[in-house]
Amino acid sequence: MKAILLDGFGGPECMHYGEARMPEPGANQVLIRVAATSVNRPDIIQRQGNYNPPQGESEILGLEVAGTVESVGEDVTDWKRGDRVMALIGGGGYAEFAVAHAGHLMTIPENMTFAQAACVCETYITAFLNLFRLGRLKDGESALLHGGGGGVNTAAIQLCRQLAPESPLFVTASSGKVDSVRELGAQHVIDYRHSAFDEEIAEITGGRGVDVILDHVGAEYLQKNLKSLAVYGRLVIIGVTSGPRGEINLALMMVKRQQITGSVLRPRSIAQKAEIIRDFRDRVLGLFASGAIAPLVSHEFPLQEAASAHRLMETSGHFGKIVLNI
């Protein structure tokens, strides 16, 4: 089969379109003929040599796919050849065929294209898991989301507007994306290039702060995040793009009874992911079927041009998701 392969680690130039061995589904696994996959930040980190796939998963890049079931392994009864599915996978998405665990698939709603469906499993499930399960955001509580134009953040805005419509929503974004973020439904958009978000939040909330923060920046934002949290506030860290080490004011954290949670989806067990996906399917999938949420496809590339897609992501020249069509 055709796939994107790596010639060592480094920049986008180390990726090439070539031949890879066809995967075979094992027990409780499904082989998917991939129609589309998407580019996610962990793909870039893996390409650079800093994010190894979990044991037993494909070393080919790609964490989510959409397509049709090609064949099923032993003990699979819920899926059959020809089913339109989207799946969360541990690796292998940048290819014509990919293997997924049977419990990690969802049926694609009839109103969704393969390109749209390829945008759901990694980013929307990540946003759902960290905001509503780990962050325990309740309708009416306030939330701060960092990184206005990325896939997880745009998914998080959409989920908040549907699952917590009364929650005040604060979002940090770069200057060129402020208007787009506001149009997506954020009430308070802070241009982080020209304003200190912790000062803006203190002013808008009268010093109270926000209840939940979803952050992928890490060290650079840590102290400002804690200053911006309300009493009993929850900080969920899902990335460390500015570095993994930072100082914490433990006295402030204790007085305000704050909680910090670190979270990564990919290394979780097969059973844990299946349970999260079931919850997501039950609570969220209907919003896609009804059209209340539509994945934001920013750019589409053929699989052969994966390097160009990575360059686009690295320049943050997208709003929403970058899709690779097979």
C-alpha positions in Angstrom: 0.0 0.0 0.0 1.0 3.7 -0.4 1.9 5.6 2.8 4.0 8.5 4.0 7.3 7.2 5.4 10.0 8.9 7.3 13.7 9.1 6.4 14.9 9.5 9.9 13.6 12.4 12.0 13.6 16.2 11.4 11.7 18.6 9.2 9.0 18.0 6.7 11.6 17.1 4.1 12.2 13.8 5.8 8.8 12.6 4.8 8.3 10.7 1.5 5.4 8.9 -0.3 6.3 5.3 -0.8 5.3 1.6 -0.3 4.6 0.2 3.1 3.5 -3.3 4.2 -0.2 -3.8 4.3 -1.5 -4.1 7.9 -3.6 -7.0 9.0 -6.3 -6.8 11.7 -5.8 -9.0 14.7 -8.5 -10.1 17.2 -11.0 -7.4 18.0 -9.5 -5.1 15.3 -10.8 -3.7 12.1 -9.0 -2.9 8.8 -10.1 0.4 7.3 -9.7 1.6 3.8 -8.7 5.2 4.5 -10.4 8.0 2.6 -9.1 10.8 4.6 -6.9 11.5 7.7 -5.9 14.7 9.4 -2.7 16.5 10.6 -2.4 16.9 14.3 0.3 18.6 16.4 1.5 15.2 17.8 2.3 14.1 14.2 4.8 16.9 13.9 6.3 16.1 17.3 6.6 12.4 16.3 8.2 13.4 12.9 10.8 15.4 14.9 11.6 12.3 16.9 10.1 13.3 20.2 6.9 11.3 20.4 7.2 7.5 19.9 4.0 5.6 19.2 2.7 3.2 22.0 4.0 -0.3 21.9 2.4 -2.4 19.2 1.0 0.6 17.2 2.1 1.6 13.7 5.1 3.9 13.3 3.4 5.6 10.4 2.1 9.0 11.3 -1.6 9.7 11.8 -3.9 9.5 14.8 -7.4 9.5 13.2 -8.9 8.3 10.0 -12.2 8.2 8.1 -13.1 5.6 5.5 -14.8 2.2 5.0 -14.4 -1.1 6.7 -12.3 -3.4 4.5 -12.2 -6.5 6.8 -12.6 -7.4 10.4 -10.5 -9.6 12.8 -11.6 -12.4 15.0 -14.4 -11.7 17.5 -15.5 -8.4 15.8 -19.3 -8.4 15.5 -20.3 -4.8 15.5 -18.7 -3.9 12.2 -18.8 -5.3 8.6 -17.2 -4.6 5.3 -18.4 -1.4 3.7 -19.4 0.4 6.9 -18.6 4.2 6.8 -16.5 4.7 10.0 -14.2 7.2 11.7 -11.6 5.9 14.1 -9.1 7.0 16.8 -5.9 5.1 16.1 -2.5 4.9 17.8 -0.7 5.4 14.5 -0.9 4.6 10.8 -3.3 7.2 9.5 -1.1 8.5 6.7 -1.7 5.4 4.5 -4.2 3.8 2.2 -5.1 1.3 4.9 -5.1 1.4 8.7 -5.9 -0.9 11.6 -8.1 0.3 14.5 -9.4 -1.4 17.6 -13.1 -2.3 17.2 -14.1 -0.2 20.2 -12.4 2.9 18.8 -14.7 3.3 15.8 -17.8 5.3 15.4 -20.3 5.4 12.5 -20.0 8.5 10.3 -23.3 10.4 10.3 -24.9 10.5 6.8 -24.5 14.3 6.5 -20.7 14.2 7.0 -18.1 13.9 4.3 -15.0 11.7 4.9 -12.9 14.9 5.1 -15.1 16.2 7.9 -15.2 12.8 9.7 -11.4 12.7 9.6 -11.4 15.8 11.9 -13.4 14.3 14.7 -11.7 11.6 16.7 -8.4 13.2 17.8 -9.4 16.8 18.4 -13.1 16.7 19.5 -12.5 13.7 21.7 -9.5 15.4 23.3 -11.5 18.6 23.9 -14.4 16.6 25.3 -12.3 14.5 27.6 -10.3 17.3 29.0 -13.0 20.0 29.4 -16.0 17.9 30.4 -14.6 14.8 32.0 -11.3 15.9 33.6 -12.1 19.6 33.8 -15.7 18.9 34.9 -16.9 22.0 33.3 -20.6 22.6 34.2 -23.0 24.8 32.3 -22.7 28.3 33.7 -19.0 27.9 34.8 -16.4 30.0 32.9 -13.6 28.5 30.8 -10.4 29.8 29.2 -9.1 28.1 26.1 -5.6 28.8 24.7 -4.7 28.8 21.0 -7.8 30.1 19.2 -7.3 28.7 15.7 -6.0 25.2 16.3 -8.0 22.0 15.9 -8.5 21.1 19.6 -9.3 24.7 20.5 -11.9 25.3 17.7 -13.5 21.9 18.6 -13.5 23.0 22.3 -15.3 26.2 21.4 -18.0 24.4 19.5 -18.5 21.8 22.3 -18.8 24.5 24.9 -21.4 26.3 22.9 -23.5 23.1 22.7 -22.8 21.4 26.1 -22.4 24.4 28.3 -24.2 27.2 26.4 -24.5 29.5 29.5 -20.7 29.3 30.3 -18.7 32.5 29.7 -16.0 31.6 27.2 -12.6 33.2 27.1 -10.2 32.4 24.3 -6.6 33.6 23.5 -5.8 33.9 19.8 -3.3 35.6 17.5 -4.3 38.9 15.9 -5.3 37.4 12.5 -7.7 34.9 14.1 -9.5 37.1 16.7 -12.5 37.8 14.5 -12.9 34.1 13.4 -12.8 32.9 17.0 -15.4 35.4 18.0 -17.6 34.3 15.1 -17.3 30.7 16.3 -18.9 31.7 19.6 -16.4 32.9 22.1 -17.6 35.9 24.1 -14.2 37.2 25.2 -11.3 36.9 22.7 -7.9 38.1 23.9 -5.1 38.9 21.4 -2.2 37.3 23.2 0.3 39.2 21.1 -0.9 42.6 22.4 -2.4 41.8 25.8 -1.5 39.9 28.9 -4.4 37.4 29.2 -4.2 37.1 33.0 -4.6 40.9 33.4 -7.5 40.9 30.9 -9.3 38.1 32.7 -8.8 39.7 36.1 -10.4 42.9 34.7 -13.3 41.2 33.0 -14.1 38.9 35.9 -13.6 41.5 38.6 -10.7 39.5 40.0 -12.7 36.3 40.3 -10.9 34.3 37.6 -12.3 31.4 35.5 -13.3 27.9 36.6 -11.5 25.8 34.0 -8.5 26.4 31.8 -7.5 24.2 28.8 -3.8 24.8 28.0 -1.4 23.3 25.5 1.4 25.9 26.0 2.8 24.7 29.3 5.7 26.4 31.1 5.3 29.9 29.8 1.7 30.2 30.8 1.8 28.2 34.0 1.9 31.1 36.6 -0.5 33.3 34.5 -2.9 30.3 34.3 -2.9 29.9 38.1 -3.4 33.6 38.6 -6.4 33.4 36.2 -8.0 30.5 38.0 -10.9 31.1 40.4 -11.2 29.4 43.8 -11.6 25.7 43.2 -10.5 26.3 39.6 -9.1 23.4 37.4 -6.2 23.7 35.0 -5.9 20.9 32.5 -2.6 20.8 30.6 -2.6 18.9 27.3 0.7 20.2 25.8 4.0 21.9 26.5 4.9 23.8 23.4 6.8 26.4 25.4 8.6 23.8 27.5 7.8 21.2 30.2 9.2 22.9 33.4 7.7 25.9 35.3 7.4 27.2 38.8 4.3 27.0 40.8 3.2 29.4 43.6 2.1 26.6 46.0 0.7 29.1 48.5 -1.6 30.6 45.9 -2.6 27.1 44.7 -3.4 26.1 48.3 -5.3 29.2 49.3 -7.5 29.0 46.1 -7.8 25.2 46.3 -6.8 24.8 42.7 -6.3 21.6 40.8 -3.8 20.8 38.0 -4.3 17.8 35.7 -1.9 16.6 33.0 -3.6 14.7 30.2 -2.6 12.8 27.0 -5.0 10.6 25.0 -2.6 8.5 22.9 -0.9 6.4 25.6 -4.1 5.4 27.4 -5.1 1.8 27.4 -7.3 0.2 24.7 -10.1 -0.2 27.3 -9.8 3.4 28.6 -10.0 4.8 25.1 -13.0 2.6 24.3 -14.9 3.9 27.3 -14.1 7.5 26.5 -15.3 7.0 22.9 -18.5 5.4 24.1 -19.2 8.4 26.3 -18.4 10.8 23.4 -20.6 8.9 21.0 -23.5 8.9 23.5 -23.2 12.6 24.4 -21.8 14.3 21.3 -22.1 12.3 18.1 -25.8 13.3 17.7 -24.7 17.0 17.5 -22.7 16.2 14.3 -25.7 14.2 12.9 -28.0 17.1 13.5 -25.6 19.7 12.1 -25.3 21.5 15.4 -21.6 21.0 15.1 -19.7 20.8 11.8 -16.0 20.1 11.8 -13.9 23.1 10.5 -11.8 21.9 7.5 -9.3 24.7 6.9 -7.2 23.1 4.2 -7.1 19.8 2.2 -4.1 18.2 0.6 -3.6 14.9 -1.2 -1.6 12.4 0.9 1.4 12.9 -1.4 1.7 16.5 -0.2 1.8 15.7 3.5 5.0 17.7 3.9 3.2 20.8 2.6 0.5 20.2 5.1 3.0 20.0 7.9 4.7 23.2 6.9 1.3 24.9 7.0 0.6 23.7 10.5 4.1 24.8 11.7 3.4 28.4 10.5 -0.1 28.3 12.2 -1.6 29.4 8.8 -4.8 27.4 9.4 -8.0 27.9 11.3 -9.5 24.5 12.1 -8.2 21.2 10.7 -5.8 20.3 8.0 -7.0 17.2 6.1 -5.0 14.7 3.9 -7.1 12.9 1.3 -6.2 9.5 0.1 
